[in-house]
Amino acid sequence: MKKRIIRLSVGALIFVAALFVPAEPWWLRLAVFLAAYGVIGYKVIFKAVRNICYGKVFDENFLMAIASIGAFAIGEYPEAVAVMLFYQVGELFEDFAVGRSRRSITDLMDIRPDYANLKIGDKVEKVEPDQVKIGDLILVRPGEKLPLDGVVVEGDSMVDTAALTGESAPREVMVGSQVLSGCINLNGLLVVKVTKVFGESTVSKILDLVENATIKKAKTENFITRFAVVYTPVVVMAAVVLAVVPPLVIEGAVFTDWLYRALEFLVVSCPCALVISVPLSFFGGIGGASKAGVLIKGSNYLEAMASAEYVVMDKTGTLTQGVFQVEKCQPAEGFTEAELLYYGAHVESYSTHPISTSLKQAYEAGNGLVDQNKVKNVEELSGYGVTALIDGKLVAAGNGKLMEQKKVDYCQDQMAGTVVHVAIDQTYAGYILIADKLKEDAVSAVAGLKKRGIQTVMLTGDNRAAGEAVGQKLGIDQVYTELLPDGKVEKVEALLAGKSKKGKLIFVGDGINDAPVLARADVGVAMGGLGSDAAIEAADIVIMNDEPSKLTKIMDIARKTMVIVKENIVFALGIKLLVLALCAVGLVNMWAAVFADVGVSVLAILNSFRAMRVKDQ
């Protein structure tokens, strides 16, 4: 970039000096202008010749070359050099714009780890990340990037997750915490047990998504590419007709005047503003989203998000945290809440199921640790529950089917959550209601979608009471419950059939069972922080910090990007058509033609910068 600026500056100085060279001798004036032209435009001429040799004739290099050389041929030396100078300045702006938007995405490349500290016994060896195997121990010192996904087995620290999630606040990790590659260890020494090889790690997947983000073009982008291919040869032919026909059919017409008009016509006709600014706008939108912790796999998905009509969401892990907690203890007659929780927590104490964990946590919050020495003869009954002897009493805890098997009368009311019924020595002791916690921003996410005129739908495999309770709390328009993966696909198919022609259906999920429906939707959005690998692979957009409120941010970015794209198309075509018409009738000179080409390109590029600016919600 610096070399180009120096070269153009030198060429501009020679150009200014040429303007003061006297008209005679003519060859000296021509030589100075040619020197300026050579310094400024030699690369454009070289590209034009090279492309012609490869069969690619009608591009912007050809248009600039023929227009400027033609201007020299008719003696308009200043215009010839000015055309090339301003075109090169426009190219400089273009490269600067592309570089800026590319940096907003490729800053993520900084998360690529250079090495891993492999722990072998008492020794630590620095190796390539792809040499580390699952189960190996790696040492991560303060200031180093985590090279692979894993679980902390020693140490505690704060980690910077900004490169993955877009969040500036560091996260505390300790023994047992899941850690993702690409994060930066801030202060403590960590020993991490690797759970994924480098090729399957979070950082590797993210880099792959980023590198391929521009492969899938939006319809608007494809249209502009096709338009330029047809448009350029048409205007070249029109310029030839403009130069040749009028002098033959109009009495008194001077060939050099019409040739000059044709050259102006060629300069104006260059489709640079469209070809550059439209992809740049999409690129800027993708870059802006990446700053917010959202990875978009192609500009076609960004365009589709701007036309969202339905947003269909999974419940667990998408709108809820997937973290269970005890909501209610309802003892039967003759029992207390404390007794019910005591027996429920102890009978489940040997299980690692999330529901069992929530019971233990609820008990230990006010009673100290669960004493497993009191628990004997534990028997897990798959699909039913658990039985055990506790303090010499036979305790059964599980679902209604377990109570029926034990011939115990129990409360059969349907409730919003998972119900654990407890029986002690064949006597019903009551039930414990366990529910999933809503994500902190779930309510604002749904409200934001509805404010933008989008229909919200929730699909869940949970029971009707639990699903409808969550839907009611969030204000979701339609709720479908007790669905298997194929049932979710069927519902999405029905919604796709019912939407408008231009409207798009967005599905948001996180689990492996969501992969089929993520792939079927117009746009699939996966929660990337805790989401399954299958869901992230199947999705078109990945929200790295698991916040559903990012959906509204994506839509705002998409809509803003589409507005900018349309502004650039209307502005560029409008100015070009106006100046082309004025050129044809001889009402403007080469300087106006230069503005219509380079000026419009620069203004469109500057407008595209706006797509990269993302406001905090």
N, C-alpha and C positions, 0 to 999 in steps of 0.2 A: 504493500500500500504506500509506504514512504517513497519507494523508488518511482512509483507511478506519479505521485504528487510532484516530486522533483522534476520528472520528465515533462509533465504537463506545464509546470511553472516555467521551465526553460523554453518550451515551445511557445508559450503565451508571450514571454518577453521578446522572442524573435519576431512573433506576429505583430506585437505593438511597434517594434522597431521598423518592420516592413511597411507599416502604414505611413511612416515619415520619409521613406525612400522616394526620391523624385521619379516622375513618370518616364523620364529619359535618362540614361538608356533603358529601354524596356526590358532587356535581358537581365539587367542587374536587379530590377524590381521583382521580376519573375523568379530569379534565383533565390532571393531572400524569402519570398513567400513559399517557394518550394521547400526551402530549408525548414521553415516553421512547420509546414505540412508534413514533411518527413519525420520530424521529431515527434509530432503529436499523433500522426495517424498511420505510421508504418505497420503497426500490429493489425489494424483493421483491414488494410489492403492485403496483408499476408493471409489473414483468416478468410477473406473473400475469395482469394485465388485458390487457397487450399480446399475450401468447401466446394468450389466449382469443380475442382479435380475429382472430388468424391461424389459428385452428382447433386450436391445440396446447393442449388443456385440462389433461390429466392429467400434470402434471410436478411437481417438488418445490416450485416457487414457489406453485402452486395449493394443494398440500397444506398448506404452512406458512401461507398466507394464510387459508384457510378454518378451519384449526384455531385460529389465534390470534384471528381475528375472532369465531369461535364462543365462545371462552373469555371474550371481552369481553361477549358477549351474555348469558352466564349468570352474570356478575358475578365471574368468576375473573380479575381484572385482573393480579395478579402472575404467574400462570401464562402469561397471554397474552403479556406482555412477555418473560418468561423464555424461552419457546419461540423467539421471534424473535431474542433476544440470543444464545442458545447456537447457534442455527442459523447466524447470521452469523459467530460465532466459528469454527464448523466450516468455513464457506466460506473464511474467512481462512486457516485451516490448509491447506485444499485448494489455494488459489492459491499459497501459499508452497511447498507440495510440488511442484506443477506447475512453478512457476518454477525451483525448484532442479534438477529433472530436465531441464527444457528447457535450462537454462544448460549442463548437462554435455554436451549435444549442440551447442547453438548457439555454444558457445565456438569451435567450428570455423569459424564465420562470420568470426572474426578473421583467417582466412587469406585472405579476399577482398582482393586488392590494389586500392589506390586509384588507382594510376598506374603508368606504365612510363617509364623514362628512355631514349627512343629516340635512338640515336647516328646522326647524319647527317653524315658527313665529320668535321670537327673540332668540330661543334656537338652539344649534347645538348638534346633537347626533351622536356618532360614531356607525355605524352599518355595517353589512356584505353587500358587494356590491349587492348581489342578493336579498336584502330586499328593494332596492330602485325601485320605480315605474316610468314609463314615466310621465313627467311633474313635478316631484319632483325637488327641488332645492338642490344642493350640494355645499359645500364650499371646495375649493382647496387651501391650503396654500402653500407658497414657499417651494420647496423641496419635495412636495408630488406628488405621481402619480395620474393622472386623472383616477378614477376608472371606469367611464362609458362614453359613447359617449354623446355629448350634444352641446348646444349653449351657448356661454358666454352672460350673462344678466347684469353682473356688473364686472367692473375692466378691467385692461389690463395687459399683462405680456408677457414674452418670454417663450416658451415651447421647451423642448428638445425632438425631434421626432426620435432620432437615433435608438432606439430599434425597431421602426416600419419601418423606411425608409432607414436606413443605412447612412443617411446624418448627418454630425456633426454640421452643422450650425443650431442654434436655430431659431424658427419661432415666429413672433410676432402675438399675438391674442388680440382682443378687443371685445367690445360689438357687438354681431351679428356674431362673428366668430364661425365656426364649429370646435369643438375639439374632438379628438379621445382618447379613453381609452388607457392606456399604455404609454402615453407621460408623461414627468415630468415637473411640473410647476417650473420655475426657480426663479422668483423674485417677481411677484405681487400677490395680493390676488384676486382670481377669484370666482364668483358665477356662477354656470353652471346649466342650465335647461336641465334635462335628456331627451334624445330623443329615447334611446333604453334601454331595460332591459339588465341585465348583460349577460344573455345567448345568446343574439343577438348582443352584443357589439363587436367592433373590436378586443379587447384584447382576448375575449373568443374564437372568431373564429380563431385567429392566434394560440393560444395555442392548439386548437384542431388539426389544420393543422400540427403543429410541432410534437405533440404526435403521430400522425398517419403517419408521413412522410416515415417511413421505412416499412410500411405494404406491399406496392406494390413494388414487386421486379422487377428488370430489367431482360431481357431474359438471359443475361450473368450470372447474379447472380443465377438464377434458374438452369441454365445449370451446374454451378459449384456444387450446392447442389446435383443435381441428379447424377453428375459425381462421387462425393465423396461416395455416397451411394453404387454405383456399384463397384467403384475402390477399396475400402478398403477390402471387403471380397475376391476379386480376388487376391490381393497381399498377403493376409494371406494364402490363399490356395497355392499360388506360393511358399511362404516361407516354408510351410510344405513339399511340393514336393522337394524343394531344399535341405532340411535337410535329407529327408528319401531316395529318389530315388538314388542319386549318390553313396552313400556307398553300395547300393545293386547291382548296375550294373557296377561300375568302380572298376577295380581290384586295391587293395592297398589303396583305399579311406578310410580315417579315419572319423568316424561318428562325433567326436567332432569338427573337422575342418569345416565340412559342416554345423553342427548345428550353429557354430559361424557365418558362412557366412549368414545363414538363419536369425539369429538374427540381423545382420547388415542390411539385406534386409528389415526386419520389421521396423527398426528405420528409414531408408531412405524413406520407402514407405508412412509414415504418411503425409496426404494431408493438414497439418496445413497451410502451406504457401498460398495455394489456398483458402481454406475455410475461412481464416481470412482476407487476403489482398484484395480480390475482393469486398466483402461487405464493408470493411473499406474504400476502394477507393471511392465507391459511397457515403458512409456516409460522407466522407470528402468533396466531391463535393457539397452535399446538405448543409453542414455546411458552406463552403466557400460562397455559394450563399446567405445564410441567413445573413452573414456579410455584403453583398452588398445590403441588403434590398429586397431580392427576396426569396419567399417561394415556395419550390418545394414539391409537395405532395407525391412523390415516386420516387425511383431510376429508374423506367421504363420510367418516363417522362424525366429524365436527359439523359438517353441513347437515347431516341427519338430525343431530341434537337440536339444531335451530328450528326444526319442524316437528318437534316432539308433541304428540297428541295424548298418548297414554304413557304413564310410568308404572310398570308392574314390578312389585317388590316381594322378595322373600321376607319372612319374618325373623327367624332366629339367625343371629350374626349379622343381619342387615339393618333391621330396625331395632332389634334387641341385642344385648351384649353377649348372649349365650352364656351368661353367668347366672346360676340359679340361687335364689335366696328364700328362706322361710318367710312367708307372708302371714300365715295364720296357724295357730294351734287351737283346735276345737275339741276339747275333751268331752267324752260321754259322761253320763251321770255316774257319780261315784269316783271320778278321777279328776286330777288337776292338770293344768297346763304344764307345770314343772315335771310331773310324773310322765306325761305323754311325751315330752321332748327328751326326757332322760332315757326312756326305753327305746324311743325311735332312733336316737343318736347312737346308743350302744349296740343295738341290733345291726345297724348299718356300718359299724365302725371298721370292719375289715374290707369293705367295698371301696373301690376307687371311682365309682360312678359319680358324675357331677351332682346328682340328687343326694347321694349319700354324703358327699363332701359338704353340701349346703346344710344338712342336718347336723353334722359334727361341728361346723362353724357356728351355727346358731346356738348350740348347747355350750360350746366352749367360750362364747362371748361373755357369759355371766356365771359360769360354773367351774372353770378350770378344765383341764384336759380330760378327754374320755378315757376311762380306765378299762383297757381291753382285757385285763385279768379277770374281770367280772363276767366276761362273755365266753360261753362254752358251746360246743356242738353246733357251730355255725353251718347252715345249709342254704346255699343260694339256689333258688328255683327260677330258671330262666323264663322270662316272660311273666313271672308272677311276683317275686319278691324274695325276702330273706326270713329264715327262722333261726332262733338261737335260744339257749338257756341263759338267762340273766338273773343273777341272785336267786337261782333255783327255780325261776318262773319261765314257762315256755312263752316266748314272745314271737309273734308273727307280724311282719311289716311289709306292705306291698300294695298292689292294686286290688280292685274289686274281685277279680278272678281268684286271688289268693283267699280272700274272705269267704267266697262261695265254696272253695275247695275245703276250707276248714269248718264250713257250716256255721259261720258267724254272721249274725244280722248286722248290717253296716249302713251308713248313710249313703244313699245312692244319688244324691243331688249332683247335677253336673256343674262343675265349678271352673272358673277361669284360671287354669293352671294344672300342675301335676299334683294329684292327691295321693298321699301315703296313708293308708289305713293301718291302724295298730290294734292288735288283739293280744290280750294277756291271759294265759290259761283259758283259752276259748271264749273269753269275754271281751266284747268290743270296748276299747279304751278311748276311741275317737280318731280324728284324722288330722294330718298336718298338710297344709296347702303350701306348695312350693311353686314360685313363678319366676319367669325370666325378667331381668331388669331391662327397661327401655334405655336405649342410648340417649345421652344427654341432649343431643341435637335432633332427635327423631321428630319431635313435635314441630320444631321450626322448619325442618326439611319438608315435611308434608305441607305445612302452611305455605311455604315458599313456592312449592309446585302448584298448589291450587291458586295462589295469587297470580301466577303466570298463565292461568287458564288451562292447566293440564289435568286430565282425569287420573286419579290415583287408584291403584288396585293392589291388593295384597293376596298372595298365594302362600299357603302354609300346609304342612303335613300335620300340624297340631290339631287338637280336638276343637270342636266348634266353639265352645264356651271361651277357651283360652284365646283363640284367634279373633273372635268377635270383640272380646274385651280389649285387646290391643288395638284393633281397628277403630273402636269407638274412642279410645283415649287419644289416638292420633288424628281422628277425623278423616279416615280414609274412605273414599267413595264406595268401593266394592271390596268385599272380603270373601275369599273362598278357602275353606278349611278341609282337613283330612284328605289331602291330596298326595298321591305318590308321584315320583318324577314324571311318569307318562301322563298323569292327570294334569300336571302343571303345563306340559306341552299342549295338551288338548285345550285348556283354557286360553293359552296364548294364541293358539290357532284361531279360536273363536273371536278373540278380540282383534286379531289382525284382519279377519274377514269383515268386521264391523267398523273399522276406522275409515276415515276419509282417504281419498286417493293420494293426497299430498302429505297427510299426516304420518308420523312415524311412531312405532311402539318401542319403548325402551324397557328392558328388563334388568333389574338389579338384584344380584345374589352373591352368595359367598361359598356355598357348600358344593361338594362333588356332585350331589344330586341336582344341582342347578345347571351343570354344564350343558345338558341337552337343550334346555330352554334359553340359556344365554346365546347359544349358537343359532337358535331359531328366530329370535327377536330381530327387529331391524337394527338395533344397537344393543349389545350386551355389555353391562357395566358390572365389574367384579370388585369386591372389597379386597384389596391387595395385602393389607397388613396381616390379617389373620385368615384370609380366604384360602381355599384349597388351591393346589397347583392346577388341577383340572379346570376349575372355574376361571383362573387367571389366563390359562391357555385359550379357553373358549371365548373369553370376553374380548370386546373391541376397545373398551376403555377400562382402565384400572385406577381405582381410588386408593392411594397408598396408605392413608391413615384411617381407613374404615369409617369415615364420617359421612352419613347419608346427606348432610347439608351441602356437601360438595356438589351434589347434583344440580342445585340451582346455580352454583358458580359456573359449572360446565355450560349450562344452558345460556347464561348471560354472556359468557365468552363466545359461544357459538353464534348467538344472535348478533352480537356486536361485530364479529368477524364477517358475517354475511352482509350486514349493512355496509361495512367498509368495502367489501368486494363489489357490491352493486354500485356504490358511489364511484368507485374507480372505473367501472365499465361505462357508466353513463357519462362521467366527466371526460374520459379519454375519447370515447367514440364521438361524443357531441362536439368537442373542440376540433377533433380531426376532420369530421365531416364539414364543419363550417369553414375551416381554413382550406380544405381541399376545394370546396366550391369557389372560394375567393381566389385561390391560386389559378383555377381554370379560366377565370374571367380577367385575371391580371390585376386584381385590386390589392394584392399584398406582395411584399418582396421576400427575399430569401431569409431575412432576419425573422420575419413572422413565421416562416416555415420552420426555422430552427426552434422557435418557442413552442410551436405546436407539436414538435417531436420531443425534444429534450426537456423543455419546460414542463410539458404535461407528464412526462415520465417521472421527473423529479418530484412534482407535486403529488402524483399518485403513490410514489414510493414513500414519501413523508407521511401521507395519509395511512399507509399500511403499517407504519410504526405503531399506530394507536392500538392495533390488535395485540401488541405485546404487553400493554399496560393493563394489569389486573388489579382492581381495587379490592381491598380486604372487605369481607362481609361483616 
